[in-house]
């Protein structure tokens, strides 16, 4: 068991997310940076989707109440066991009674604490992930607080023999304050003027403070609309469309000065002009970008989006076989 | 007889196909979206992960590692064409009653709180704004207009349990419409009733939102607690294709219903009917009257 001494800013139970309920408005949720999350599970020899703790910016303080093996991945953070620093991206043995302290991140946003056998909470609608907006899943549908007792799985057979295993440097993600996000144009991008489309693609956008697992907000340029009347039923503002179900990663323009990019806790439908959709391989980068950091949007084809997806998958598979071998 | 518009397909990143039946809202487009997505769900195609009808469109989420996008697109186009026959669109639906306290103090308070994000800053409340934009001088007339027609559930999404309602049987001119907020509110009260474009929604829980708030529903539309008999087997009140009927209630009745909900004794008024789109389009007013009889 993990006994929570201090929950930090927002520590949530997350796995690889929810399926099958999107048509009822239930977003997938799950680890915001899937790549870092998977790397933690791969390090421990866990199934790749085992639930872990997702830490946002300020870490928790946890008393470990069962000897097990952990791995910490994602945004770089100072991690200590009983006051002594321990490495990230490496499997580490912790003893009953150890106190684990995670401090603030200087780069990136999300850090993962993975544990052998995974975090054990009941499945809600088929997943252990937390969707805080509807208080659904995870640990009682909310972030962890002091006094919470979080059940962890039985350490997997053989895991203690592999303590000290590290992720090789070339597999580690980079955390930058200036990123490029690839997206596929479409949906209602025809509602932007040529200048608006150019400004969207050629400008640097700044991540806003109101960004979170639901959506990222950006400002910095003007994405001007066409001067046409919105269709019947949309509402007569230039940014209004008849409401649609949004894809995860959708980039909408509620007004010419603001972009909203939907992440894995997305509000799954709405009626704002949507310029296109972020490719799945780059959603992790979005979730790791900090307020005030710079983002450029790069339009790619559907084929390029698939290629990026497969490249990322091949990387995970090769790491998995490397660590097994 | 009526004809259905032709669908335009588009990609959303690497995992989604977006199918736009029409850019404007039409009842026909929604019936078609329901028919196509119902058929697709029945076929249980491996690699298709989410099937979501929306107001005048639908989206499909798929795994491009299991199913080729070119094949899937061709397959969807085929179903889209077969489901363009109006007689294919008949279905069994439920009529559900939703009691609403219009122009209540809580939604007035939220109107004030987020006024600087709205389209107009001078109106006292969102309710008053929507009334004025639609040419109503009296509160009672507006409430009558919003609650007299039955509404079709044309889409679900936003947050779990949110259902878009579109008024049936009206001409475009009769439908209450309003622009959304210019920048979404960061909060909305749970069970608030909002209007955006030609649609009404009830916010299932507190959430961000961009619809103009006009009242409070007395009953939940999403409930994980399973305390209500009608929501024992599901968290979600709505199903696409349902028909909802708003009933105005005053503060006293609102409070009575809220108490019944809290105690777990409230029963939703629900009636099951067979809905024929052909009969509906032949005589919309007459058919709705017959459908809503005794409700």
HADDOCK unambig.tbl for C-alpha pairs under 7 A between the chains (distance, minus, plus):
assign (segid A and resid 20 and name CA) (segid B and resid 49 and name CA) 6.53 0.50 0.50
assign (segid A and resid 20 and name CA) (segid B and resid 50 and name CA) 5.91 0.50 0.50
assign (segid A and resid 22 and name CA) (segid B and resid 50 and name CA) 6.23 0.50 0.50
assign (segid A and resid 23 and name CA) (segid B and resid 50 and name CA) 6.77 0.50 0.50
assign (segid A and resid 23 and name CA) (segid B and resid 51 and name CA) 6.27 0.50 0.50
assign (segid A and resid 23 and name CA) (segid B and resid 52 and name CA) 4.55 0.50 0.50
assign (segid A and resid 23 and name CA) (segid B and resid 156 and name CA) 6.20 0.50 0.50
assign (segid A and resid 23 and name CA) (segid B and resid 157 and name CA) 6.41 0.50 0.50
assign (segid A and resid 24 and name CA) (segid B and resid 156 and name CA) 5.29 0.50 0.50
assign (segid A and resid 24 and name CA) (segid B and resid 157 and name CA) 5.65 0.50 0.50
assign (segid A and resid 24 and name CA) (segid B and resid 160 and name CA) 5.88 0.50 0.50
assign (segid A and resid 24 and name CA) (segid B and resid 161 and name CA) 6.00 0.50 0.50
assign (segid A and resid 25 and name CA) (segid B and resid 156 and name CA) 5.74 0.50 0.50
assign (segid A and resid 25 and name CA) (segid B and resid 157 and name CA) 3.46 0.50 0.50
assign (segid A and resid 25 and name CA) (segid B and resid 158 and name CA) 5.47 0.50 0.50
assign (segid A and resid 25 and name CA) (segid B and resid 159 and name CA) 4.97 0.50 0.50
assign (segid A and resid 25 and name CA) (segid B and resid 160 and name CA) 4.17 0.50 0.50
assign (segid A and resid 25 and name CA) (segid B and resid 161 and name CA) 6.04 0.50 0.50
assign (segid A and resid 25 and name CA) (segid B and resid 162 and name CA) 6.62 0.50 0.50
assign (segid A and resid 26 and name CA) (segid B and resid 159 and name CA) 6.21 0.50 0.50
assign (segid A and resid 26 and name CA) (segid B and resid 160 and name CA) 4.73 0.50 0.50
assign (segid A and resid 133 and name CA) (segid B and resid 207 and name CA) 6.78 0.50 0.50
assign (segid A and resid 134 and name CA) (segid B and resid 205 and name CA) 6.74 0.50 0.50
assign (segid A and resid 183 and name CA) (segid B and resid 13 and name CA) 6.34 0.50 0.50
assign (segid A and resid 184 and name CA) (segid B and resid 12 and name CA) 6.49 0.50 0.50
assign (segid A and resid 184 and name CA) (segid B and resid 13 and name CA) 5.15 0.50 0.50
assign (segid A and resid 186 and name CA) (segid B and resid 10 and name CA) 6.46 0.50 0.50
assign (segid A and resid 186 and name CA) (segid B and resid 11 and name CA) 6.82 0.50 0.50
assign (segid A and resid 187 and name CA) (segid B and resid 10 and name CA) 6.24 0.50 0.50
assign (segid A and resid 187 and name CA) (segid B and resid 18 and name CA) 6.89 0.50 0.50
assign (segid A and resid 231 and name CA) (segid B and resid 23 and name CA) 6.20 0.50 0.50
assign (segid A and resid 231 and name CA) (segid B and resid 24 and name CA) 4.66 0.50 0.50
assign (segid A and resid 232 and name CA) (segid B and resid 24 and name CA) 4.88 0.50 0.50
assign (segid A and resid 232 and name CA) (segid B and resid 25 and name CA) 5.86 0.50 0.50
assign (segid A and resid 233 and name CA) (segid B and resid 24 and name CA) 6.32 0.50 0.50
assign (segid A and resid 233 and name CA) (segid B and resid 25 and name CA) 5.27 0.50 0.50
assign (segid A and resid 233 and name CA) (segid B and resid 197 and name CA) 4.88 0.50 0.50
assign (segid A and resid 233 and name CA) (segid B and resid 198 and name CA) 4.46 0.50 0.50
assign (segid A and resid 234 and name CA) (segid B and resid 197 and name CA) 4.31 0.50 0.50
assign (segid A and resid 234 and name CA) (segid B and resid 198 and name CA) 6.54 0.50 0.50
assign (segid A and resid 235 and name CA) (segid B and resid 177 and name CA) 6.26 0.50 0.50
assign (segid A and resid 235 and name CA) (segid B and resid 178 and name CA) 5.07 0.50 0.50
assign (segid A and resid 235 and name CA) (segid B and resid 179 and name CA) 4.05 0.50 0.50
assign (segid A and resid 235 and name CA) (segid B and resid 180 and name CA) 6.59 0.50 0.50
assign (segid A and resid 235 and name CA) (segid B and resid 196 and name CA) 6.26 0.50 0.50
assign (segid A and resid 235 and name CA) (segid B and resid 197 and name CA) 3.57 0.50 0.50
assign (segid A and resid 235 and name CA) (segid B and resid 198 and name CA) 6.78 0.50 0.50
assign (segid A and resid 236 and name CA) (segid B and resid 178 and name CA) 6.98 0.50 0.50
assign (segid A and resid 236 and name CA) (segid B and resid 179 and name CA) 5.35 0.50 0.50
assign (segid A and resid 237 and name CA) (segid B and resid 179 and name CA) 5.54 0.50 0.50
assign (segid A and resid 242 and name CA) (segid B and resid 23 and name CA) 6.97 0.50 0.50
assign (segid A and resid 242 and name CA) (segid B and resid 24 and name CA) 6.46 0.50 0.50
assign (segid A and resid 242 and name CA) (segid B and resid 25 and name CA) 6.36 0.50 0.50
assign (segid A and resid 243 and name CA) (segid B and resid 55 and name CA) 6.40 0.50 0.50
assign (segid A and resid 244 and name CA) (segid B and resid 54 and name CA) 5.45 0.50 0.50
assign (segid A and resid 244 and name CA) (segid B and resid 55 and name CA) 6.43 0.50 0.50
assign (segid A and resid 244 and name CA) (segid B and resid 57 and name CA) 6.69 0.50 0.50
assign (segid A and resid 245 and name CA) (segid B and resid 52 and name CA) 6.95 0.50 0.50
assign (segid A and resid 245 and name CA) (segid B and resid 54 and name CA) 5.96 0.50 0.50
assign (segid A and resid 245 and name CA) (segid B and resid 59 and name CA) 6.65 0.50 0.50
assign (segid A and resid 245 and name CA) (segid B and resid 157 and name CA) 6.33 0.50 0.50
assign (segid A and resid 247 and name CA) (segid B and resid 12 and name CA) 6.36 0.50 0.50
assign (segid A and resid 247 and name CA) (segid B and resid 16 and name CA) 6.54 0.50 0.50
assign (segid A and resid 254 and name CA) (segid B and resid 182 and name CA) 6.29 0.50 0.50
assign (segid A and resid 254 and name CA) (segid B and resid 183 and name CA) 6.23 0.50 0.50
assign (segid A and resid 255 and name CA) (segid B and resid 182 and name CA) 6.13 0.50 0.50
assign (segid A and resid 255 and name CA) (segid B and resid 183 and name CA) 6.97 0.50 0.50
assign (segid A and resid 267 and name CA) (segid B and resid 158 and name CA) 4.10 0.50 0.50
assign (segid A and resid 267 and name CA) (segid B and resid 159 and name CA) 5.30 0.50 0.50
assign (segid A and resid 268 and name CA) (segid B and resid 157 and name CA) 4.98 0.50 0.50
assign (segid A and resid 268 and name CA) (segid B and resid 158 and name CA) 4.17 0.50 0.50
assign (segid A and resid 268 and name CA) (segid B and resid 159 and name CA) 6.41 0.50 0.50
assign (segid A and resid 269 and name CA) (segid B and resid 157 and name CA) 4.84 0.50 0.50
assign (segid A and resid 269 and name CA) (segid B and resid 158 and name CA) 4.27 0.50 0.50
assign (segid A and resid 270 and name CA) (segid B and resid 158 and name CA) 6.38 0.50 0.50
assign (segid A and resid 276 and name CA) (segid B and resid 12 and name CA) 6.47 0.50 0.50
assign (segid A and resid 277 and name CA) (segid B and resid 12 and name CA) 5.06 0.50 0.50
assign (segid A and resid 277 and name CA) (segid B and resid 13 and name CA) 4.86 0.50 0.50
assign (segid A and resid 278 and name CA) (segid B and resid 13 and name CA) 5.61 0.50 0.50
assign (segid A and resid 279 and name CA) (segid B and resid 13 and name CA) 4.57 0.50 0.50
assign (segid A and resid 279 and name CA) (segid B and resid 14 and name CA) 5.87 0.50 0.50
assign (segid A and resid 280 and name CA) (segid B and resid 13 and name CA) 6.82 0.50 0.50
assign (segid A and resid 280 and name CA) (segid B and resid 14 and name CA) 6.64 0.50 0.50
assign (segid A and resid 302 and name CA) (segid B and resid 13 and name CA) 6.59 0.50 0.50
assign (segid A and resid 302 and name CA) (segid B and resid 14 and name CA) 5.95 0.50 0.50
assign (segid A and resid 305 and name CA) (segid B and resid 13 and name CA) 6.63 0.50 0.50
assign (segid A and resid 305 and name CA) (segid B and resid 14 and name CA) 5.44 0.50 0.50
assign (segid A and resid 306 and name CA) (segid B and resid 14 and name CA) 5.71 0.50 0.50
